[in-house]
Amino acid sequence: MPLFMIEFGYTPEAWAGLIKSPENREETVRRILEESGCKLHNLWYAFGENDGFAVFEAPDQTTAGALAVAITSSGAFRKFETHLLITQSEMLEALERAGEVAYAAPGAAVTA
């Protein structure tokens, strides 16, 4: 299954709710993902632009996209980005394939 990483930032209201009533969000997120056929690898909190990160597996990009839309529609996030992750071996294959791509940068002369 494809692997995804979410970078998120809660709204001040969401933080206020968690302060008032602390809860283990990893349990909730795990349940929601499992109900959609996904698997949560881990959920981390951080300090800075992102309040946290989650890594999960999903059956496909459509499922990951549906989860992103459903979760962000809650209004609890000021930031929510979903990124497809690839392994080192997949990156090596991508690099090999990139050598076969004939790409011209904008404004560059195109040769036939």
Secondary structure, DSSP 8 states (H G I E B T S, - for coil): --EEEEEEEE-HHHHHHHHHS---HHHHHHHHHHHTT-EEEEEEE-SSS-SEEEEEE-SSHHHHHHHHHHHHTTS-EEEEEEEEE--HHHHHHHHHHHTT-----TTS----
